[in-house]
Amino acid sequence: MKLINKMLAICAAFITLAACQNKVEPVKPGKGITSFCFLMENNPSLTEDVICTVKEDGTITGAFNDRLLSYKLKATFELDGEEALVNNMLQESGISQNDFSKDVVYDIALKDGTFMKQTVKMTCKPAPQV
């Protein structure tokens, strides 16, 4: 009987521990970052606002019209979630600066206690041919 109680206690502890692990969920449409852009008012190196596309798979894409002197920019975004982190740093819309010369991964804590990742992939539009 003691052996059965010990085994039940170990199983219960294992189940509880497994249930408490932070799970990275697949992208949930309409959750996480729902809009994303770069505004000239927050980024003096831009010549115009850059509106990005949030795809169903969670990828965020956009293109700069010009080559920039600096790709360290402040993104403006709407978040359906608790918080967004980049490299374990809390992100604030229109305030936090990141280097968008390479992909930037946002770790999103959702309101239901799950987590997801969204990647921002920016490119430069080719210069017009003259």
Buried (B, 14 or more C-beta within 10 A) or exposed (E): EEEEEEEEEEEEEEEEEEEEEEEEBEBBEEBBBEBBBBBEEBBEBBEEEBEBEBEEEBBBBBEBEEEBEEBEBBBBBEBBBEEBBBEEEEBEBBEBBBEBEEEBEBBBBBEEEBBBBBEBBBEEEEEEEE
